[in-house]
Amino acid sequence: MRAARIVEPQKPLQISDVEDPVPQGEEVVVNVRSAGVCHSDLHLWEGGYDMGDGAFLKVTDRGVRYPVTPGHEIAGTVAAAGPRAAGYSAGDAVLVYPWMGCGRCPTCRAGSENLCDEPRSMGLFRDGGYAEKVLIPSHRYLARIGGLDPDEATSLACAALTAYTAVKKAAAASPGFIVVIGAGGLGLMGVQIAKAVTDAEVVCVDLDEAKLETAKRMGADHTVHSGAGAGPEEVARRITGLCGGKGADSVIDFVNAPATARTGLSSLRKRGTLVLVGLFGGKLDVSLVTIPLRAITIQGAYTGSYADMVELVGLARKGVIRPRIARRYGLDGANGALEDLKARRLTGRAIINP
């Protein structure tokens, strides 16, 4: 089979012929129909994360080993199953839950494998979906998606799943206003989900007017353009004005850069919640005394559970959420897809169709 592999950071992906996987035990081989292109793939390609002050966290320090086939948003059909795999037959349309843990620790046993201390995620720590076929370690990580467009279904495993987790955390504050920072594929999904599962008014913030127009079409009640030289404090003033003058109940930062995090903190009302999602990176200086005086909550959101993914599949079946596809690429176009994502040329999700 063919696969697009990262051989070393910041080098073009190589299209290679590799052996077809053969399933053992509970393993399942999936014919990949669609693989979403995510910012996490970009970090894997670049070799790590900006930690601020010149520090760089290498993905190899987290346990990644090159060469690796990226791609953790995977939809396709069952090709073959091991003798202990149950519940699926050849040809079944499936979505892969990629956020696998050790399966043994209390976190995994509680259903939160995405938060395991020993992650084994697809497309990061094991070969992923930028390939014609992919080996899934167990049938337990599959969900049926018959009747759904596989291109659209891919984001339910990461972009939508991450947004769903973040919105749940934001909604716990009983919000009247949820601010979504970033109108890329992840942020646009956050707008849709926030409108679908909460009663909040949704404010979307981005540098790009075209993306803000898309956010309006997807349900945003208000938009704020953060470009044209406006600093974090000025953008925060605009947001606060739209939120009744007291600020937002919750802010979800799908970018998580120093400027956007400052905007988010400055936009919160007393008792507000800031949910940090994106991995853009950098460092933030915080006035510590303001956190207790304003009773602010700052928390992170990282992907989501298998159960949450199944809930999202249900929402997608009802038409409540509809992922936006920006562009489709063949396997030979994997490098171009990552370049387009890095250059912010995409509004919505890029898809690789091997």
ABEGO torsion letter per residue (X at the ends): XBBBBBABBGBBBBBBBBBBBBBBEABBBBBBABBBBBAAAAAAAAGEBBAEGGBBBBAAAAGBBOBBBBEABBBBBBABBBAABBGBBBGBBBBBBABBBAGABAAAAAGBAAABABBABBGAABBBABBABBBBABAAABBBABGBBAAAAAAAAAAAAAAAAAAAAAAAAGBABBBBBEABAAAAAAAAAAAAABABBBBBBBABAAAAAAAAAAGBABBBBABGGBBAAAAAAAAAAAAGGAEBABBBBAAGBAAAAAAAAAABBBGBBBBBABAAEEBBBBBAAAAAAAGBBBBBBBEBBAAAAAAAAAAAAAGABBBBBABBBBAAAAAAAAAAAAAGABBEBBBBBX
